[in-house]
């Protein structure tokens, strides 16, 4: 089980690392996390300059309250080691996580962990502070997921990368995030998403859904987000400002649910106390609550508090 601090990631904004204008715009958006991309959103001939821009942008700051992540290239490319060395040596104290794409096995995570440790020791950074976000984008990565999830104490999230995954399994579709043509019953991604979610929860990690590329279809984006939020995922990527409000809403509890969760916690604490009769189960209105109810309420309450919610109605013990 991970012992790292859990940070809210309802909305993670993807930003090309070679585009200063888009990085500057990201500073002003109401997202929980930002990742500056050196992989797919950065052309091969722009990667070296992209590293410099990312270092300068991180050092400049302005990402207050946001998780600051850089996605490097995967280990099968010639760019990975230089991505990590240049970014962490240049701005490691202004960086929260490194995202590793196309993770195939635990050894790739351990390699990144060791490289980060070497850089931290040589530059005087706190060893182990920089986290790892592991992106699952291939069939091999999904099969090795349990080992990947426990490969390093640095891991904070497991992320579904739908586009590369669809190509990996030869899915008959070109619309990233939507059901493939002919799949008219159920959800073609359900097994993948649940496998990622189970591995994340078994090891104390967050589960993050990847992007929905039809950025102008906000209604379809909402439906896609609602499916993964209903399963229990912690958040989803956003590619455009129009998606931010939707995703923050979908991955936050409704006000009534948040109030109810807080009331369950208060009522259960009282009924198990001596003043409440030291009962393991009690009634809250027409609902019986017990220890399982408390655990479920903690999930909703935690998500709401992380989103900055406050209760609008309180519970009072009976007289």
C-alpha positions as CSV (number, residue, x, y, z in Angstrom):
1,X,0.0,0.0,0.0
2,X,1.3,3.5,-0.9
3,X,1.9,5.8,2.0
4,X,2.3,8.9,-0.2
5,X,0.0,11.9,0.3
6,X,-3.2,11.6,-1.8
7,X,-3.6,14.8,-3.8
8,X,-6.9,15.7,-5.6
9,X,-6.8,14.9,-9.3
10,X,-10.4,15.5,-10.6
11,X,-9.1,17.4,-13.6
12,X,-5.7,16.9,-15.1
13,X,-4.9,19.3,-18.0
14,X,-2.7,18.1,-20.8
15,X,-0.4,20.9,-22.2
16,X,2.2,20.7,-25.0
17,X,5.5,21.4,-23.3
18,X,6.8,23.2,-26.4
19,X,4.0,25.8,-26.4
20,X,4.7,28.7,-23.9
21,X,1.3,30.4,-24.8
22,X,-0.7,27.3,-23.8
23,X,1.4,26.8,-20.7
24,X,0.7,30.3,-19.6
25,X,-3.1,29.8,-20.2
26,X,-2.9,26.6,-18.1
27,X,-1.9,28.7,-15.1
28,X,-5.2,30.4,-15.0
29,X,-7.5,27.4,-15.4
30,X,-9.4,25.8,-12.5
31,X,-7.8,22.4,-12.7
32,X,-6.3,20.2,-10.0
33,X,-3.3,19.1,-12.0
34,X,-1.3,20.2,-15.1
35,X,1.1,18.0,-17.0
36,X,3.5,19.5,-19.5
37,X,4.0,17.1,-22.3
38,X,7.2,16.1,-23.9
39,X,5.7,13.0,-25.6
40,X,2.9,12.9,-28.1
41,X,2.1,16.7,-28.0
42,X,5.7,17.6,-28.7
43,X,7.2,16.9,-32.1
44,X,10.5,15.0,-32.3
45,X,12.4,18.1,-33.5
46,X,10.8,20.2,-30.8
47,X,11.7,18.0,-27.8
48,X,15.0,19.6,-26.9
49,X,13.5,23.1,-27.0
50,X,10.5,21.8,-25.1
51,X,12.6,20.7,-22.2
52,X,14.1,24.2,-21.9
53,X,10.6,25.8,-22.1
54,X,9.3,23.4,-19.4
55,X,12.2,24.1,-17.1
56,X,11.7,27.9,-17.5
57,X,8.0,27.6,-17.0
58,X,8.3,25.5,-13.9
59,X,10.9,27.9,-12.4
60,X,8.7,30.9,-13.3
61,X,5.9,29.4,-11.2
62,X,2.2,30.5,-11.2
63,X,0.8,27.0,-10.9
64,X,-0.4,27.7,-7.3
65,X,-2.5,24.9,-5.9
66,X,-2.0,22.6,-8.9
67,X,0.0,19.4,-9.1
68,X,2.9,20.0,-11.5
69,X,3.8,17.0,-13.7
70,X,5.9,16.5,-16.8
71,X,5.2,13.6,-19.1
72,X,8.5,12.3,-20.5
73,X,8.9,10.0,-23.5
74,X,8.7,6.2,-23.0
75,X,11.7,4.0,-22.5
76,X,11.7,2.6,-26.0
77,X,12.6,6.1,-27.4
78,X,16.0,7.8,-27.5
79,X,14.7,10.8,-25.5
80,X,13.6,9.5,-22.1
81,X,16.8,9.8,-20.0
82,X,17.5,13.3,-21.3
83,X,13.9,14.4,-20.6
84,X,14.2,13.3,-17.0
85,X,17.8,14.6,-16.4
86,X,17.2,18.0,-18.0
87,X,13.8,18.6,-16.3
88,X,14.6,17.4,-12.9
89,X,18.1,18.9,-12.7
90,X,16.7,22.2,-14.0
91,X,13.4,22.5,-12.0
92,X,13.1,19.5,-9.7
93,X,12.2,21.7,-6.7
94,X,9.3,23.1,-8.7
95,X,8.0,19.7,-9.9
96,X,5.7,17.2,-8.2
97,X,5.6,14.2,-10.5
98,X,7.1,12.6,-13.6
99,X,4.5,10.8,-15.8
100,X,5.9,7.7,-17.6
101,X,3.9,6.7,-20.7
102,X,3.5,3.2,-22.2
103,X,4.6,1.4,-19.1
104,X,5.1,-2.2,-20.1
105,X,6.5,-3.8,-17.0
106,X,7.7,-3.1,-13.4
107,X,11.3,-2.8,-14.5
108,X,10.5,0.4,-16.5
109,X,9.1,2.0,-13.3
110,X,12.1,0.9,-11.2
111,X,14.5,2.3,-13.8
112,X,12.8,5.7,-13.6
113,X,12.8,5.5,-9.8
114,X,16.6,4.8,-9.8
115,X,17.3,7.7,-12.2
116,X,15.2,10.1,-10.1
117,X,17.1,9.0,-7.0
118,X,20.5,9.6,-8.6
119,X,19.5,13.1,-9.8
120,X,18.0,14.0,-6.4
121,X,21.1,12.9,-4.5
122,X,23.4,14.7,-6.9
123,X,21.4,18.0,-6.8
124,X,20.5,18.1,-3.1
125,X,16.8,17.5,-3.7
126,X,14.8,15.5,-1.1
127,X,15.1,11.9,-2.2
128,X,11.7,10.4,-3.0
129,X,9.7,13.6,-3.1
130,X,9.0,13.5,-6.8
131,X,6.2,11.1,-7.6
132,X,5.6,8.8,-10.5
133,X,2.4,8.6,-12.6
134,X,2.3,5.3,-14.6
135,X,0.3,5.4,-17.8
136,X,-1.1,2.1,-19.0
137,X,-1.4,2.1,-22.8
138,X,-0.8,-1.5,-24.0
139,X,-2.0,-5.0,-23.5
140,X,1.4,-5.9,-22.0
141,X,1.1,-3.1,-19.5
142,X,-2.4,-4.2,-18.4
143,X,-1.3,-7.8,-17.9
144,X,1.6,-6.7,-15.8
145,X,-0.4,-4.1,-13.9
146,X,-0.2,-5.6,-10.4
147,X,3.6,-5.7,-10.5
148,X,3.7,-2.2,-12.0
149,X,1.5,-0.8,-9.2
150,X,4.0,-1.9,-6.5
151,X,7.2,-1.3,-8.4
152,X,8.1,1.9,-6.6
153,X,7.1,3.8,-3.5
154,X,7.0,6.9,-5.7
155,X,3.9,5.8,-7.7
156,X,0.9,8.0,-7.1
157,X,-1.4,7.2,-10.0
158,X,-2.3,4.6,-12.6
159,X,-3.6,6.3,-15.8
160,X,-5.6,4.8,-18.7
161,X,-4.2,5.9,-22.1
162,X,-7.1,5.0,-24.4
163,X,-5.7,5.9,-27.9
164,X,-2.5,3.8,-27.7
165,X,-4.4,1.1,-25.9
166,X,-7.0,0.9,-28.7
167,X,-4.1,0.5,-31.2
168,X,-2.4,-2.0,-29.0
169,X,-5.4,-4.4,-29.0
170,X,-6.4,-3.5,-32.6
171,X,-9.7,-2.1,-31.6
172,X,-11.9,-1.3,-34.6
173,X,-12.4,2.4,-34.0
174,X,-10.8,5.8,-34.7
175,X,-12.8,7.8,-32.1
176,X,-10.8,7.8,-28.9
177,X,-13.0,7.3,-25.8
178,X,-16.1,6.2,-27.6
179,X,-17.5,2.7,-28.0
180,X,-16.2,1.0,-31.2
181,X,-18.7,0.5,-34.1
182,X,-20.7,-2.6,-33.6
183,X,-20.3,-2.8,-29.9
184,X,-23.9,-2.1,-29.0
185,X,-24.2,-3.7,-25.6
186,X,-22.2,-2.7,-22.5
187,X,-18.9,-0.9,-22.4
188,X,-15.9,-2.1,-24.5
189,X,-13.5,-0.5,-22.0
190,X,-15.1,-1.9,-18.8
191,X,-12.6,-4.7,-18.2
192,X,-9.6,-2.4,-18.8
193,X,-11.0,0.3,-16.5
194,X,-11.9,-2.1,-13.7
195,X,-8.5,-3.8,-13.9
196,X,-6.8,-0.4,-13.5
197,X,-9.1,0.6,-10.7
198,X,-8.6,-2.7,-8.8
199,X,-4.8,-2.4,-9.0
200,X,-5.0,1.2,-7.9
201,X,-7.2,0.5,-4.9
202,X,-5.3,-2.6,-3.9
203,X,-2.1,-0.6,-3.6
204,X,-3.4,2.7,-2.3
205,X,-3.1,4.6,-5.6
206,X,-5.3,6.9,-7.6
207,X,-7.0,5.8,-10.9
208,X,-7.2,8.4,-13.6
209,X,-9.0,8.1,-16.9
210,X,-7.4,9.5,-20.1
211,X,-8.6,12.0,-22.6
212,X,-11.8,12.3,-24.8
213,X,-10.5,13.7,-28.1
214,X,-13.8,15.1,-29.5
215,X,-13.3,18.3,-27.5
216,X,-16.3,20.2,-29.0
217,X,-18.8,17.5,-28.0
218,X,-19.2,18.4,-24.4
219,X,-22.3,16.2,-23.9
220,X,-20.4,13.1,-25.1
221,X,-17.4,14.1,-22.9
222,X,-19.7,14.3,-19.9
223,X,-21.2,10.9,-20.6
224,X,-17.7,9.4,-20.9
225,X,-16.6,11.0,-17.6
226,X,-19.7,9.9,-15.8
227,X,-19.0,6.3,-16.7
228,X,-15.6,6.3,-15.1
229,X,-16.6,8.5,-12.2
230,X,-19.4,6.0,-11.4
231,X,-16.9,3.2,-11.2
232,X,-14.8,5.1,-8.6
233,X,-12.1,6.7,-10.7
234,X,-10.5,9.8,-9.1
235,X,-10.4,12.0,-12.2
236,X,-9.9,12.4,-15.9
237,X,-7.8,14.3,-18.3
238,X,-9.0,17.6,-20.0
239,X,-7.6,18.9,-23.3
240,X,-9.5,22.1,-23.6
241,X,-10.9,24.8,-21.2
242,X,-14.5,23.9,-22.2
243,X,-14.0,20.5,-20.5
244,X,-12.8,21.8,-17.1
245,X,-16.0,22.8,-15.5
246,X,-17.7,19.6,-16.6
247,X,-15.0,17.3,-15.2
248,X,-14.7,19.1,-11.9
249,X,-18.5,18.7,-11.4
250,X,-18.6,15.1,-12.5
251,X,-15.8,14.0,-10.2
252,X,-17.1,15.9,-7.2
253,X,-20.0,14.7,-5.0
254,X,-23.4,16.4,-5.4
255,X,-24.2,18.7,-2.5
256,X,-26.9,16.4,-1.1
257,X,-24.6,13.4,-1.2
258,X,-21.9,15.3,0.5
259,X,-24.2,16.5,3.3
260,X,-25.6,13.0,3.7
261,X,-22.1,11.6,4.0
262,X,-21.1,14.1,6.6
263,X,-24.3,13.4,8.6
264,X,-23.6,9.6,8.5
265,X,-20.1,10.2,9.9
266,X,-21.5,12.4,12.7
267,X,-24.4,10.1,13.5
268,X,-22.2,7.0,13.6
269,X,-19.6,8.6,15.8
270,X,-22.3,9.5,18.2
271,X,-24.2,6.2,18.3
272,X,-21.0,4.3,18.9
273,X,-20.0,6.5,21.8
274,X,-21.1,6.0,25.4
275,X,-23.5,8.9,25.1
276,X,-25.1,7.3,22.1
277,X,-25.4,3.8,23.7
278,X,-22.3,2.3,22.3
279,X,-24.3,0.8,19.4
280,X,-22.6,-0.7,16.3
281,X,-25.7,0.0,14.2
282,X,-28.3,2.7,14.4
283,X,-31.0,4.5,12.4
284,X,-30.4,7.8,10.5
285,X,-33.9,8.7,9.5
286,X,-35.2,5.7,7.6
287,X,-31.7,4.4,6.9
288,X,-29.7,1.9,9.0
289,X,-26.0,2.8,9.3
290,X,-23.1,0.8,10.5
291,X,-19.3,0.5,10.1
292,X,-19.7,-0.2,6.4
293,X,-21.8,2.9,6.0
294,X,-19.1,4.9,7.7
295,X,-16.5,3.6,5.2
296,X,-18.6,4.5,2.3
297,X,-19.3,8.0,3.7
298,X,-15.6,8.6,4.2
299,X,-15.1,8.2,0.5
300,X,-17.8,10.8,-0.4
301,X,-16.8,13.1,2.3
302,X,-13.1,12.9,1.4
303,X,-13.8,13.7,-2.3
304,X,-16.1,16.6,-1.3
305,X,-13.6,18.1,1.1
306,X,-10.8,17.8,-1.4
307,X,-13.0,19.7,-3.8
308,X,-13.5,22.5,-1.2
309,X,-17.1,21.7,-0.4
310,X,-18.8,22.7,2.8
311,X,-22.0,21.1,4.2
312,X,-25.3,23.0,4.0
313,X,-27.2,20.9,6.6
314,X,-26.0,19.3,9.8
315,X,-27.1,16.3,12.0
316,X,-27.9,16.8,15.6
317,X,-28.1,13.9,18.2
318,X,-31.6,13.1,19.5
319,X,-32.5,14.7,22.8
